Amino acid sequence: MSNASMDVADAETTRGGPMPDRAEPPAASDDLAWFTAVVHDHSTALVKYFARRGPRQDAEDLAADVFATAWRRRADVPRDAVLPWLYRTAGFTLANHRRKLVDLPVEHVPEAGSDRIADDPELSALFDAELRGALMSVGERDRRILLLHAWEGLDGEELAQVLEISRSGADAALSRARKRLREAWGERMSF
C-alpha cells in the first residue's frame, strides 16, 4: 500500500468509515428558494391538470412526481418558462401513468383512436354531448392543443414551449385545431 493510500485509509478510519458518495451536490439556498416558489405558484395548476385528465385520486401524486422531476432537473428548467416546462413534463408523466394502468401485452395496446377516446377522462368531463363528440372526432394532437388552450389557458409562447415548437407554429397549430373543431361540430350539428 502506498503512503497516499494509507493516509486516505487512516483518515477514513478516524472519521468512522468511508465518506458516502453523493449523487448530487447539496442544494444551494437559491435552488431551494426557487423550488419552493415553483411549488407554491404552480401546484394547484398541476393538480387540476391531472384531475381533468386522469383519476382524481392520483392527481396529487402525479403532480408530486412532476415536482420531483423538476427538482432533479432544476438546472434544465427554463426560469422564464417554468409552467410550460411543468406541463410538458406532466404530459410525459401522465402518459407513463396510463401505460402502467394498461394490463395488456405491448402488441395489444391501442396506438390511439376510439379505444383510447372511449375512456378518456378529459372527454368524459365535458357535459355537452355534441362538444364531446366533436372533440372525439378531431385528432389526438388537436384535442391536446385545444384543451391546453381552453383548460390551462395556454397560448402563444407558453403553448409553443409545451409543444416544443416555434411560437408561429403553435399559433398555426391552435388555429388549425380550432378550425377542425368548428368543422367537426358543424358536421355533427347538420342532420
C-alpha positions in Angstrom: 0.0 0.0 0.0 1.4 3.4 -0.9 1.7 6.2 1.6 -1.1 8.1 -0.1 -3.4 5.1 0.2 -2.6 4.6 3.8 -3.3 8.3 4.6 -6.7 8.0 3.0 -7.4 4.8 4.8 -6.2 6.3 8.1 -8.4 9.4 7.6 -11.4 7.3 6.9 -10.9 5.2 10.0 -10.6 8.2 12.2 -13.8 9.7 10.8 -15.7 6.4 11.3 -15.5 4.9 7.8 -15.5 6.0 4.2 -17.5 9.1 3.2 -20.7 8.2 1.3 -20.8 9.1 -2.3 -23.3 11.8 -3.0 -25.5 11.5 -6.1 -25.8 15.3 -6.4 -24.3 18.3 -4.6 -26.2 19.7 -1.7 -28.9 22.2 -2.8 -27.9 25.8 -2.7 -30.3 28.1 -0.8 -31.1 29.8 -4.1 -32.3 26.4 -5.6 -34.4 25.7 -2.6 -36.0 29.1 -2.6 -36.7 28.8 -6.4 -38.2 25.3 -6.0 -40.3 26.4 -3.0 -41.7 29.3 -5.1 -42.3 26.9 -8.1 -44.3 24.5 -5.9 -46.2 27.3 -4.3 -47.1 29.1 -7.6 -47.9 26.0 -9.7 -49.1 23.1 -7.5 -52.8 24.0 -7.9 -52.5 24.2 -11.7 -50.7 20.9 -11.9 -53.2 19.1 -9.7 -56.1 20.5 -11.8 -54.3 19.4 -14.9 -54.1 15.8 -13.7 -57.6 15.8 -12.2 -59.0 16.7 -15.6 -57.1 14.0 -17.4 -56.9 11.0 -15.1 -58.2 9.5 -11.9 -58.7 12.3 -9.4 -57.3 10.2 -6.6 -54.0 10.2 -8.4 -53.8 13.9 -9.2 -51.7 15.0 -6.2 -49.3 12.0 -6.5 -48.8 12.7 -10.2 -48.2 16.4 -9.5 -45.6 15.4 -6.9 -43.9 13.3 -9.5 -43.6 16.3 -11.8 -42.2 18.4 -9.0 -39.7 15.7 -8.1 -38.6 15.7 -11.7 -38.3 19.5 -11.7 -36.1 19.3 -8.6 -33.9 16.7 -10.0 -33.6 18.5 -13.3 -33.7 22.1 -11.9 -30.7 23.1 -14.0 -32.7 22.3 -17.1 -35.9 24.1 -16.2 -36.0 27.5 -18.0 -36.5 30.1 -15.3 -38.7 32.3 -17.7 -40.9 29.4 -18.7 -41.4 27.2 -15.7 -45.1 26.4 -16.1 -44.8 25.3 -19.8 -41.9 23.1 -18.8 -44.1 21.6 -16.0 -47.0 21.0 -18.3 -44.7 19.3 -20.9 -43.3 17.1 -18.1 -46.8 16.5 -16.8 -47.8 15.2 -20.2 -45.0 12.6 -20.1 -45.8 11.7 -16.5 -49.4 11.1 -17.4 -48.5 9.0 -20.4 -46.3 6.8 -18.3 -49.0 6.6 -15.6 -51.6 5.5 -18.2 -49.2 2.9 -19.6 -48.8 1.4 -16.1 -52.6 1.1 -15.8 -52.9 -0.9 -19.0 -52.5 -4.6 -18.2 -52.0 -5.7 -21.8 -49.1 -7.1 -23.8 -47.5 -4.4 -25.8 -48.8 -5.8 -29.1 -52.4 -5.4 -27.9 -52.1 -1.8 -26.6 -54.0 0.6 -29.0 -51.9 3.3 -30.6 -54.7 5.9 -30.4 -58.2 6.3 -31.7 -61.6 5.1 -30.5 -60.3 2.6 -27.9 -58.4 5.3 -26.1 -61.1 8.0 -26.6 -63.9 5.9 -25.1 -62.3 6.0 -21.6 -60.6 9.5 -21.8 -61.2 11.4 -18.6 -60.7 14.7 -20.4 -63.6 14.0 -22.7 -65.9 12.5 -20.0 -65.5 15.7 -18.0 -67.3 17.6 -20.7 -71.1 17.7 -20.2 -72.1 18.8 -23.7 -72.5 15.6 -25.8 -72.2 17.5 -29.1 -68.9 19.2 -28.0 -67.7 15.9 -26.6 -68.4 14.2 -29.9 -66.8 17.0 -31.9 -63.6 16.7 -29.7 -63.6 13.0 -30.1 -63.6 13.4 -33.9 -60.6 15.7 -34.1 -57.1 14.2 -33.8 -55.4 13.5 -30.5 -52.9 16.3 -31.1 -55.6 18.8 -31.9 -57.5 17.8 -28.8 -54.4 18.2 -26.7 -53.8 21.7 -28.1 -57.4 22.8 -27.7 -57.6 21.5 -24.1 -54.2 23.1 -23.1 -55.6 26.4 -24.5 -59.1 26.1 -23.0 -58.4 24.5 -19.7 -54.9 25.6 -18.9 -55.1 29.0 -20.5 -52.0 28.5 -22.6 -51.5 30.2 -25.9 -48.6 31.9 -27.7 -45.2 31.3 -26.3 -46.4 29.0 -23.4 -48.2 26.7 -25.8 -45.1 26.7 -28.1 -42.9 25.7 -25.2 -45.2 22.8 -24.1 -45.4 21.5 -27.7 -41.7 22.2 -28.3 -42.3 24.1 -31.5 -41.9 27.7 -32.5 -44.4 30.4 -31.5 -45.7 30.8 -35.0 -46.0 27.0 -35.2 -48.0 27.0 -32.0 -50.3 29.8 -33.3 -50.8 27.9 -36.5 -51.5 24.6 -34.7 -54.1 26.3 -32.5 -55.7 27.9 -35.4 -55.9 24.6 -37.3 -57.2 22.8 -34.3 -59.9 25.4 -33.8 -60.9 25.1 -37.5 -61.1 21.3 -37.3 -63.2 21.5 -34.2 -65.6 24.0 -35.9 -65.8 21.7 -38.9 -66.4 18.6 -36.7 -69.0 20.5 -34.7 -70.7 21.7 -37.8 -70.9 18.2 -39.3 -72.4 16.9 -36.1 -75.0 19.7 -35.9 -76.2 19.3 -39.6 -78.6 16.4 -39.7 
